[in-house]
Amino acid sequence: MISIGTVHNERTEAVDDDWDRVNSVIRLHPEVFGDDATAGLRAFSHVEVVFVFDRVAPEGVVRGSRVPRGNPAWPEVGILAQRAKNRPNRIGTTVCELMAVRPGGVVEVRGLDAIDGTPVLDIKPYMAEFGPRGDVIQPAWSRELMAGYWTLAADDRDVFDAERWLADVLRSPADDGRVELIVRRPATDEREVVHAGELALDVGLVGDNWLARGSRSRPDGSADPEAQLNIMNSRCARLVAGGNERMPLAGDQLFVDLDLSPQNLPTGTRLQIGTAVIEVTASPHTGCAKFTRRFGLEVHRWINGRVGKQYRLRGICAKVVVPGTITTGDAVVKLAPSDG
């Protein structure tokens, strides 16, 4: 077998626990794959990564039994009855969240329990049909071992209530919405809340760094013309951020009280805001690693899960089609096709 890529992350030691907080980039080797090897992969939410525990020395391989993690409270079991790295072929497999697929053979994942520099043997899309068929039964010691493997402690947000939050978001109007916040991003990680803004055909929100920042999702790194504007439901953003003060950290330029679901705003829908008109595009808007660090893993999974996708809780992308001025408090009005 050959390595098809390499893991890059901030974890350099094989620590046993808290892997769900680890974001990894897998860089595929260009001599192995063509440019289209990952085509269609982003349609999946999870991938199964096969990798090599290359730091295990030959003398450390176990061919019989051992006590998991050396814990005397647990029974001695055979190497094939545990997932330890000291196996004869040193092969590891993990199902993890797929965060992004970038041009140039870059795959970003969360929760891959492999340290920086680990060789990757394969990446496969995870399909629900490959999950266990029937009840999953395992011994008590294994549940104790896994108690902190993915996340040591719950997210700081202990008030997360998916059902209540969704009910609040669904109260947003379908037709006549309202702009509640306008945010410019003059530079990376900088936010500037403004009362009014100018929307221009060439730069989107004037004073925002959309054009200069570019997009890692495009082969040449240029800005995505279909993602000039990122728009999030203000009710959802307020809940996720824990109030108005931290809402700008979500990274969107416009926060509106409007139903953003694809049923209400299909691709191509035009919205009148102030004297400007914008158009909803097909460019996907998903939560990034920064979003997760700021608002928590539990929130990230809600936003990007089935319910989140159904209602576009993370938001939408749009482009400017008629330049003009927008102001906080402006109505957001859906235009009839003939009006566009």
C-alpha positions in Angstrom: 0.0 0.0 0.0 1.0 3.6 -0.5 0.2 6.8 1.4 -2.4 8.9 -0.5 -2.1 11.9 1.7 -0.9 13.3 5.0 -2.8 14.6 8.1 -2.0 18.1 9.3 -3.3 19.4 12.7 -2.1 20.9 16.0 -1.9 17.6 17.9 1.6 16.2 17.8 1.3 13.6 20.6 -1.0 10.6 20.7 -3.2 11.8 23.5 -6.1 9.5 24.1 -9.0 11.9 24.5 -10.9 15.0 23.3 -10.6 14.3 19.6 -13.8 16.1 18.6 -12.1 19.4 19.2 -9.3 18.6 16.7 -9.6 20.0 13.2 -7.5 18.3 10.6 -6.5 19.0 7.0 -5.7 16.0 4.8 -3.5 17.0 1.9 -3.7 14.4 -0.9 -0.6 13.6 -2.8 -0.9 15.0 -6.4 1.2 12.2 -7.8 -1.6 9.7 -6.7 -4.7 11.6 -7.7 -6.1 13.7 -10.5 -7.8 17.0 -9.9 -11.3 15.4 -10.0 -10.7 12.6 -7.4 -12.8 14.4 -4.8 -15.6 15.5 -7.1 -18.9 14.9 -5.4 -17.4 14.2 -2.0 -18.7 17.4 -0.4 -22.3 16.1 -0.8 -21.6 13.7 2.2 -21.5 14.9 5.8 -19.0 12.3 7.0 -16.1 10.3 5.7 -14.2 7.3 6.8 -10.5 7.8 6.9 -8.0 4.9 6.9 -4.6 5.7 8.2 -1.3 4.3 9.6 -0.1 4.5 13.2 3.3 5.2 11.8 4.9 6.1 15.2 4.4 2.6 16.6 7.7 0.9 16.8 7.9 -2.8 15.7 8.8 -3.9 19.2 5.6 -2.2 20.5 3.3 -4.3 18.4 0.9 -6.6 20.4 0.0 -10.0 19.0 -1.8 -11.3 22.0 -3.6 -9.6 24.8 -3.1 -6.4 26.9 -4.9 -4.3 29.4 -6.5 -1.3 27.6 -4.5 1.9 28.5 -2.8 -0.1 31.2 -5.8 0.5 33.5 -5.9 -2.3 36.1 -9.6 -1.7 36.6 -10.2 -3.1 33.1 -9.8 -6.7 32.0 -6.9 -7.9 29.8 -8.3 -8.5 26.4 -6.9 -9.5 23.0 -5.6 -6.9 20.6 -8.5 -7.7 18.2 -11.0 -6.9 21.0 -9.8 -3.3 21.3 -8.9 -0.4 19.0 -5.4 0.2 20.3 -2.8 1.5 17.9 -0.3 -1.3 18.7 -1.7 -3.7 16.1 0.4 -5.8 13.7 -0.5 -3.7 10.6 -0.8 -0.5 12.6 -4.0 0.5 10.7 -6.5 2.9 12.1 -10.0 3.8 10.8 -12.2 6.7 11.9 -15.6 8.1 10.8 -15.3 11.8 11.1 -17.2 15.0 10.1 -16.4 16.3 6.6 -15.9 20.1 7.0 -14.7 21.2 3.5 -13.3 19.9 0.2 -10.8 22.4 -1.3 -9.2 22.6 -4.7 -5.8 21.0 -5.0 -6.6 17.9 -3.1 -7.4 19.4 0.4 -9.9 17.7 2.6 -10.8 19.2 6.0 -12.3 17.0 8.7 -13.2 17.2 12.4 -12.7 14.4 14.9 -10.0 12.4 13.1 -8.0 10.7 15.9 -4.7 10.9 14.0 -1.8 13.2 14.9 0.1 15.6 12.7 2.1 14.0 9.9 0.1 10.7 9.9 0.0 8.9 6.5 -3.5 8.4 5.1 -4.2 5.2 3.1 -7.8 5.9 2.0 -10.8 8.2 2.3 -14.3 6.9 1.8 -17.7 8.6 2.0 -19.7 7.4 5.0 -23.1 6.0 4.1 -25.8 5.3 6.7 -26.3 1.9 5.1 -22.8 0.9 6.2 -23.7 1.6 9.9 -24.4 -1.4 12.2 -27.3 -3.5 11.4 -29.0 -4.5 14.6 -28.3 -3.5 18.2 -24.8 -2.4 19.2 -23.6 -4.3 22.3 -20.3 -3.7 24.0 -18.7 -4.4 27.4 -18.8 -1.8 30.2 -15.1 -1.2 30.3 -15.1 0.0 26.7 -17.8 2.5 27.5 -15.7 3.8 30.4 -12.7 4.1 28.0 -14.6 6.1 25.5 -16.3 8.4 27.9 -14.0 11.3 27.1 -12.5 10.1 23.8 -14.4 12.5 21.6 -15.1 15.5 23.9 -13.8 15.8 27.5 -16.5 18.1 28.6 -19.8 19.5 27.3 -19.7 22.8 25.5 -19.9 25.8 27.8 -23.4 26.6 26.4 -25.6 24.5 28.7 -28.8 26.2 27.7 -28.8 24.7 24.2 -32.3 23.6 23.4 -32.7 22.5 19.8 -36.5 22.2 19.8 -37.1 25.6 21.5 -34.4 27.3 19.4 -35.9 26.0 16.1 -39.4 27.1 17.2 -38.1 30.6 17.7 -36.3 30.7 14.3 -39.5 29.5 12.5 -41.3 32.5 13.8 -39.5 34.6 11.2 -41.7 36.0 8.5 -41.8 34.4 5.0 -42.4 37.5 3.0 -41.6 40.9 4.6 -38.5 40.6 6.6 -36.2 43.2 8.3 -32.5 43.9 8.4 -31.4 43.7 12.0 -27.6 44.0 11.7 -25.1 45.1 9.0 -21.5 44.0 9.6 -18.4 44.8 7.6 -15.2 42.7 7.8 -12.4 45.1 7.0 -9.8 42.4 7.7 -9.6 38.8 8.9 -11.2 38.4 12.3 -12.2 42.1 12.4 -15.8 43.2 12.6 -17.4 46.7 12.1 -21.1 47.1 12.8 -22.6 49.9 10.7 -26.0 51.5 10.6 -26.0 51.8 6.8 -23.9 50.3 4.0 -23.4 50.5 0.2 -23.9 47.4 -1.9 -21.9 47.5 -5.1 -21.8 45.1 -8.1 -18.0 44.6 -8.0 -17.2 44.4 -4.2 -20.5 43.4 -2.5 -20.7 45.4 0.7 -18.4 48.4 0.4 -15.7 48.3 3.1 -15.9 44.5 3.4 -12.9 42.3 2.5 -14.8 39.8 0.4 -12.9 40.6 -2.7 -9.5 40.9 -1.2 -9.9 37.8 1.0 -10.7 35.5 -1.9 -12.0 32.0 -1.5 -10.2 28.7 -0.7 -12.9 26.9 -2.6 -11.8 28.3 -5.9 -8.8 26.8 -7.7 -7.2 30.3 -8.2 -8.1 31.5 -4.7 -10.1 34.4 -6.1 -13.3 35.6 -4.5 -16.5 33.6 -5.3 -18.8 35.9 -7.2 -21.8 33.8 -6.0 -20.9 34.5 -2.4 -20.5 38.3 -2.2 -22.8 38.4 0.7 -23.3 35.9 3.6 -26.7 36.3 5.2 -27.9 34.6 8.5 -31.3 34.5 10.2 -31.0 37.0 13.1 -33.1 34.9 15.5 -30.8 32.0 14.9 -27.7 34.1 15.2 -28.8 35.7 18.4 -29.5 32.3 20.0 -26.2 30.8 18.8 -24.2 33.8 20.0 -26.0 34.2 23.3 -27.1 37.7 22.5 -26.6 40.6 20.1 -23.1 41.5 21.2 -21.4 38.4 19.8 -23.6 38.0 16.7 -21.0 39.7 14.4 -18.6 36.9 15.3 -20.6 34.6 13.1 -18.9 36.2 10.1 -21.9 37.2 8.1 -22.5 40.7 6.7 -26.3 40.8 7.0 -28.5 39.4 9.7 -32.2 39.5 8.8 -35.4 38.4 10.4 -36.7 36.4 7.4 -37.3 32.7 6.6 -34.2 31.7 4.7 -35.2 28.1 4.0 -34.8 26.9 0.4 -38.6 26.4 0.2 -39.1 30.1 0.9 -36.0 31.5 -0.9 -35.0 29.1 -3.7 -31.9 29.8 -5.7 -32.5 32.8 -8.0 -34.9 34.6 -5.6 -34.4 38.4 -5.6 -34.7 40.5 -2.5 -35.2 44.2 -2.3 -33.3 45.9 0.6 -33.3 49.6 0.7 -32.5 50.8 -2.8 -30.5 47.6 -3.6 -31.5 44.3 -5.0 -29.6 41.0 -4.2 -30.1 37.5 -5.6 -29.9 34.2 -3.6 -27.2 31.9 -5.2 -26.6 28.2 -5.1 -23.2 28.7 -3.3 -23.4 26.7 0.0 -23.0 28.4 3.3 -21.7 26.1 6.0 -20.1 26.4 9.5 -16.3 26.6 9.6 -13.9 25.8 12.3 -13.9 29.3 13.6 -17.7 29.3 13.9 -17.4 26.1 15.9 -14.7 27.4 18.2 -16.8 30.6 18.9 -20.2 29.0 19.4 -19.6 25.4 20.4 -19.6 21.9 18.8 -23.2 21.2 19.8 -24.4 24.3 18.0 -22.2 23.5 15.0 -23.8 20.1 14.6 -27.3 21.5 15.0 -26.6 24.2 12.4 -25.1 21.7 9.9 -27.3 18.7 10.6 -30.5 17.6 8.8 -32.7 20.2 10.5 -30.1 22.9 9.9 -29.8 22.1 6.2 -33.6 21.9 5.9 -34.0 25.5 7.2 -30.6 26.9 6.2 -29.9 27.8 9.8 -26.3 28.7 8.9 -27.6 31.1 6.3 -27.4 31.8 2.6 -25.1 33.3 0.0 -26.2 36.1 -2.3 -24.8 38.5 -4.9 -25.6 42.1 -5.7 -27.7 42.6 -8.9 -28.7 46.2 -8.3 -26.4 48.5 -6.4 -27.8 50.7 -3.7 -27.9 51.7 0.0 -29.1 49.5 2.8 -29.9 50.5 6.4 -30.5 48.7 9.6 -34.3 48.4 9.9 -34.9 48.2 6.2 -37.6 45.9 5.0 -36.4 42.7 3.1 -39.0 42.1 0.4 -39.2 39.2 -2.0 -39.6 40.4 -5.6 -41.8 38.7 -8.1 -39.9 37.2 -11.0 -41.1 40.0 -13.3 -39.8 42.6 -10.9 -36.2 41.3 -11.0 
